[in-house]
Amino acid sequence: MKAMFSALATAVALLAGAAPALAQQGVSKNEILVGSILDMSGPLASYGKAVRQGMLLRAEETNEQGGIHGRKIKLVVEDDGYDPKKAVLAAQKLVNQDKVFIVVGHIGTAQNNAAMPVQFEKNIINFLPITAAREMYEPFNRLKYSFAVTYYDQMRTWLPKLVKEKGVKKVCAIYQDDEFGLEVVRGAEAGLKTMNLDLTEKSSFKRGATDFSSQVARNKAAGCEMVVLGTIIRETIGTIGESRKTGFNPIFVGTSAAYTELIHKLGGKAMDGLYATMTAQIPYPDEPSQPLRFWATKYKTKFNDDPTLFSAYGYLVMDYFIQAAAKAGPNLSTDSFIKVMDSMSYPTDIFGSPPATFTATKRLGSDASRLSQIVDGKWKVIADYAKP
């Protein structure tokens, strides 16, 4: 009996020693599950569609080359309709049912703020969300990484330069009454403070609004010479269109949230003159850059759809993930991924994004932005990168 129990004990010990470590969620022998939460049915559905296609293009390129250390990328997308409540449900599904390894490229400030606690409870990284809010990397959390220079820093950097160049004295703001719009206004106020100026007028609107007549009327009555826009697509078009109709023609300045080809495609000639801060460049098919034209052609061939800036964003955030995951090695885990990211550097890409670096204490890749303007129905880069 003693011999039998001794043999059993030895067998159990050997089995225990041979047992694999606890599996990493979202990583199997042949697959890595990458989650994303996008607006596929709400006011930013065009952005969501483009981001998804950009991410798919980069993932499929990698899969065709054998994947990441033999593992193929599987992209799992949930629709939140640009609604923070739905974003919570989407995050719950991704982390608890689909059991993704990471969430990449989630669109929207309020939506990310709502979803992140769900992810963090399960040790799921929020990787390069497509929003330029400070909350994407502040306060510090080991599970946060952001690539988008903040709306606050974009406006803080460029508004004083434009005010000085144009010689204006009365600067006003029309903005979405949420954390996105408030960040734009805070950046504008911080920039003007360096010139001993204040915003002459601030007019807000609720998310989803379609009538901007009262906000425009208030800015016109205040004699605003320059108007900061805390707006996205239809709000930018609606505000400028209403202003033109009433004979109110100040200098309009938006952020990267308004830097999209949809502004001039949908808004037409009235949008000429609009300034916007930006980083990655819109991939127009006739761009002089051969690599960019090649990429745009490849995208068009695959999806039968013209690429947009958000297609580029989707491609870039997936590419950043792929590079870091590959560097993390065959034993991919949340901890190994974080270890790599905390010393990761990315060079300028084909879209002209600024170089990005991450460390254990620096979770925003770059705080540099540049300036574009709509000229003859097309965005033109008019000023190179600057930092606040």
N, C-alpha and C positions, 0 to 999 in steps of 0.2 A: 504493500500500500504506500509506504514511504517513497519507494522508487517511482511509483505511478504518479503521485502528487508532485514529486520533484520534476518529472518529465513534463507534466502539464504546466507547471510554473515556468519552466524553461521555454516551452512553446509559446505561452502567452507573452512572455517577455520579448521573444523574438518577433512575434507579430506586432507588438506595440512599437518596437523599434523600427519595423519596416513600414508602419502605417504612414501614409502621406500627411503632410500638414493640412490644416483646415483650408478648404478651397476658398479662393478669392471670388467674391460675387462678381458675376459678369464675365469671368475669364474661364474658358474651358480649354480642352486640348486643341480644339480646332477653330475657336471663335472668340471674339471680344464683342460684347454687347455695348454699344454706345447709344445713349439716350439723348433726345433733344425735345424741348417743348417750344412749339412754334404756333403763331397765329395762322391757321389755315382756313379760317371761316369768318374772321372779324375784320375790323378796319385796316389791319396791316397784313391781310392775307397774301397780297402780292409779294410782300417782303418774305413772309413765311415760305411761300412756294419757292422763291429764288434761293433762299438759304438752304432749304432741303436739297434742291437740285445741285447746288454748289458742293454741299457735303457729300452727296452721293457720288458725284463725279470724282472727287479726290479719293473716297473710300474704294471705289471700283478700280481706279488706277492701281492702288496698292494691292487690292485682292488679285488683280490680274498678274501681279508680279510675285504672287505667293503669300501675300499678307504680311503680318508682323510676326516674325519668328514662327512662321507656319500657321498662324491664326488669321482667319478672315475677319474683316470688320462687318458686323451687322448693325445697321442703323435703325433704331426704333424711335419713331416720332409720334408725339402726342399733341393734339390740338387744344390750345387753351382759349382760342377766340379773343385774345388780348384782354382776358378777364382774370384778375388775380385769384378769385375763388376757384375758377376752373384750373388755374395753374397749380393750385394745391392738390387738386384731385389728380391732375396729370402727373405730378411728382410722386404722389402716393402709388400710382399704378406702376410707374417706371421703376421705383426702388423696391417696392414690395411684391409686385406680381411679375413684372418682366425681369427684375433683378439685374439692372444694368450696372456696368462697372463705373460709369462716369456720365455726367450730363454736360453736353457741349452745345454752345451757341444758343442758349435760351434767349428769346427776344423779349425786351420790355423791362423797365425799371421796377414798377410795382409788382409785376408778375414774378420776377426773380426774387424780390424781397419776400414775397409770399411763399415761394417754393423752397427757398434755401433751408429753412429750419427742418423741413421734411427730409431733405437730402442729408443734411449734416447729422441728423439723429442716426442715420444708417451709414455714416462715414463715406458718403458719396460726394466726390469733388464737383464743384460748380466751375466749369472750365470755359473761360473766354465767352461770357454771355454777350449778346449783341445789344448792349446798352452802354452808354457812356456815363453812368452814374457812379459816384464815389463809393456807394454802398457795395459795389461789386468787388472792392478790395479793402474797404474800411468799414467797421473796425477790423483789425487783423483776424483772420481765421485761416488755419493751415489748409482748409479745403477750398479757398477762394483764389482764383487767378483771373486777371482781367487784361484785355489787350487794348481797350478803347480809351483814348485820352478823354478825360471827363468833360461834360458840357460846361462845367464850372471853369475848368482851365482853358478850354477853347475860347470861351467868351472873355475870360480875364486876360488872355494873351492878345486877342485880336481887336477887341472893341476900342481900347485906347489908341491903337495904331490907326484905325479907320477914322475915329473922331478927330485925331490930330491932322490926318491927311486931308479930310474933307472940311475941316474948320467949322464943325457944327457945335452948337451950344446946348440944344435941347434934344436929349436922348430919352426915348420912351420904350415901353415894352408891352407886347401882347403875348400872353402865355397860357398854356394849359395848366389848370389849377390842380396839379398833382406834383409828386416829387420830381418828375422830369422837368416840368416847366419852372418849378421853383429853383432847381439847380441852375438853369439858364439865367434866371433873374439874379441869383446870388453871384454868379460869375460876372455878370454885367455890372452889378453894384461894386464888386471888388475892383474891377478894372477902372471904373469911373472914379473910384476913390483916390486912385493914384494921380488923378488930374484935378482933384478937388471939385468933382462934379457929382450930382445925384441924378437918378432917373426923374424926369419931369412928370411922367404919368406911367402908371402900371395898370393894365386892364387884363383881367383873367377870364377864362371861359372853362366850362366843364368838359371833361373828356367825352368825345362823341358829338360835340356841338357842330352845327352846320351853318348857323347864322352869326356873323361877326360884325354886324352893322353898328351895334352899340359901342363895341370896343374901338372900332375904327373912328366913329364919331367923337369919342372922347379924346383920342390921340390927335385928331384933326383940330379939335377945339383948343387943345393945349399947345398947338403950334409946333408939334414934334417935327424935327428935321431928320432924325434917324430913329428907326424902330427896330428894336431887338425882338426876334421871333422865337418864342419857346413853343414851336409848332412842328408838326410832322408833315404829312402829305396834303390831305384835303384842307387842313386848317391853314397851311401856308398859302395854298392856292386861293382859298376862300377869303383870307384876310387881304392879300394883295389885290385880288380881283375886285373886292368891295371898295378898296381904297382908290383904285384906278377909276371906278365908276363915279365916285364922288369928287374926282379931281384932286385927291390927296395923294401926293407923290413924294414921300420921303425916301431916304435910303433905307432899304430893308436888309437886315443882317440876321441870318439863321445859323444853326449849328449843323453838325454832321447828320442830325435827324432829318434835316430838310435837304441834304445833299443827295439827291436822287434824280435820275433822268425822268421820273414820272412828273416832276414839277413842271418842266417845260413841255413834256409830251401832252399832259392834260390841261395845263394852264395857258399854253400858247404864248403869244407875243407879250402879253401883259407881264410875264415873269422875267423878261429881260431886265438886267440890272441887279437882280437879287444876288447878294453875297452869302456864302456859307463856308464855315470852317469844315475841314475834312482831313483825311489821311489817305487811305486807299483810293485809287482813282477809278472812276466809272469806265468799264471796259468797252468803249465804243468800238464797233467793228472796223472803223477806218482809222484807228489810232496809228500814229507813226511807228510805235514800238512793235517790232516783228513778233517777239514772244507773246505780247498781249493779243495781237491779232490772231496768232495761231491758237491761243487758248480760247478766244471768243468763237472761232470757227469750230473748234472741237466741241464746245458747249452747245452751240447752235445745232450741230449735226446730231448730237445725242438726244437733246430734248426738243428739237424743233421749236426753239424759243430763243429770243435774243437774251444774252446775258445782261445782268444788271449789277449795280454795286453790291447788292445783297447776295447775288450769286458769288461774287468775289469774297465777301465776308464768310459765306458758308464754306467755300473752298479753303480759305486761309485758316479758319479755326480747326477744321478737320486736319489740315496739313500740320499745324502746330501740335495737335494731339498725336498724330502718327509719328512725327519726329521724336517726341519725348518718349512715347511708348516703346519705340524701337530701341532707343538708348537705354531704357530701363531693363532690357534683356528678356530672356525667356521666362523668368520668374516674375511676371508682371503682377504687381499688387498696388494698392493705394499708397502704401509706404514707399515702395520702390519708385513709383511714379513721382511722388512728391520730392523724393531725394534728388531725382534727375532734374525736375523743374526748378529746384532751388539753386541750380547753377547753369540754367539753360539760356542760350543766346540765339536769336534768330536774325539773320541778315535782312536787308531790304529785299522785297520780293518783286515779282513782275508788275504788281499793281502800285508800286511806289510807296508802300507802307514804310514808316521809319524803322530802323533796327530796334529790336526789343530784347530786353534782358530781364531775368527774374532771379531773385535771391530768396533766402530764408526769411528776409524781412521786407523785400520789395516785391509786391504782388501785382503791380501795374507795369506792363511791358515797356511803355513809353508815354511820356506826357507831352510829346511834341505834336503840333498840328500845323496845317497850312491853309491857304485861303483860295477859294475859287469864286467865280462869278459867271452867271448866265449871260453869254454874249451871242446874239443872233441865234437863239434857240438851242444853245449847247453850253455845257459847263466847261470853263477854261480855268486852268490853274494859273493864278496871277501872283502868288507869293509863296516862297519856299518855307520850309519848316522853321518854326520858332517855338520856344518854350516859355511858360509863364515866368 
